[in-house]
Amino acid sequence: MGAQGSFNPFEMARVQFDKVADLLDLDSGTRELLRSPLREYHFSIPVRMSDGNTKVFQGFRIQHNDARGPCKGGIRFHPQETVDTVRALSMWMTWKTAVVDIPLGGAKGGVICDPHSLTPQEQEAICRGYVDQIAKNIGPAIDIPAPDIMTNAQHMIWMLDEYEKILGSRFPGMITGKPVGLGGSLGRTQATGYGLVYTIREALRQLDIRPAGTRASVQGFGNVAQYAIELLERIGGKVVCVSCWDQQDSASYSFRKADGVVLDELRSITDRFGGIEKDKAKELGYEVLSGAAWLEQDVDILIPAALENQITGENVAKISTQVKVIAEGANGPTTPEADKVIHERGIFLVPDFLANAGGVTCSYFEQVQCNMNYFWEMDEVLGKLDLKMTSAFIAVSDLARKKKLYMRDAAYIIAIDRVAMACHQRGWV
Ligand code: GLU
């Protein structure tokens, strides 16, 4: 991620932005403002390790834009995290909150570390150390972190606890993705995967395809992928291939079952690093294929739900002619080169910052519930999530149809226009 070859996600985010800035004929001041983050914090987090030595971890928080409301976005723990990855992700968060029209801006955080090789105490120390460095620059009305790759509700509550100790009061709206019962929202864990499926359902509707009987192939088996598979199956779809990273082999594999993978079965053979155990999968009748195989399946729907830079100029030609929808669960999984081909082939693309906006939308609901100190039932959360995702999808697909635009460009036009308008109205540009 971020460090693969010459791939630079921030450059990619800028290429995507520039294209739409041209289409919108944005003035140079607004263009310059939105091409870069407003603020960046880079800091060191010293941690006393369990062996008694001190290790210093690098942390980042990058606030891209807060014209529409406080900055919002997750914190990732990853050994290959780079500043440019975090910059790109912060920019995508701005477009994400804008496209679903929630009153928030965009930010992202990261720590260069590998949680797989850290004890829970060391992870807790990183979380607390992260907040110690950035406490003055985050908060419910400034910038609200959330979980992302390799961070979860436990990390969030450690961070909240540290923040509240520093400030000497309770601020449940300072962070989202908290445990249910401690200011968290029901449905937050499911929200990104479910939200993704709401957009797939709408894409299929536009194409006049019934979800029942559709086949999908998924890259990733983390939080987003698992809940997407769960809901996709519930609406009648079948996931026939799942690809997953194997920590021990430092390689990925695809697991195929022609009559559909069984989610609970795969969950039960997932190792403590989140990888699927190959031998056990074989015993259960799965074909174990190369990590790249997920992209080459004869399916109706492809769901990249792992990392950025996965569908590229090199492998895009391998996408089957049967594929009708690509729904991007991950942030930035498709490079501009591959994007061009997908557009030319007429595949219906649900772009990342629309497709995976369910997480941040539910985070917003979590904040609303914290402000009221009154928490909704699951059905209420999911009903509101479906409404928000579906109306955002329809706004984007209506524009795409009317102006004969690629879905990614249509989503960008709506998002950038909203953010640019907020900047103008505030008198920034
Ligand atoms: N990390 C998630 C994302 O990339 C959620 C962010 C949030 O809830 O603030 O959208």
Boltz pocket constraint, residues with backbone or C-beta under 6 A from the ligand:
constraints:
  - pocket:
      binder: B
      contacts: [[A, 72], [A, 73], [A, 74], [A, 75], [A, 96], [A, 144], [A, 145], [A, 146], [A, 147], [A, 148], [A, 149], [A, 176], [A, 331], [A, 356], [A, 357], [A, 359], [A, 360], [A, 361], [A, 363]]
      max_distance: 6.0
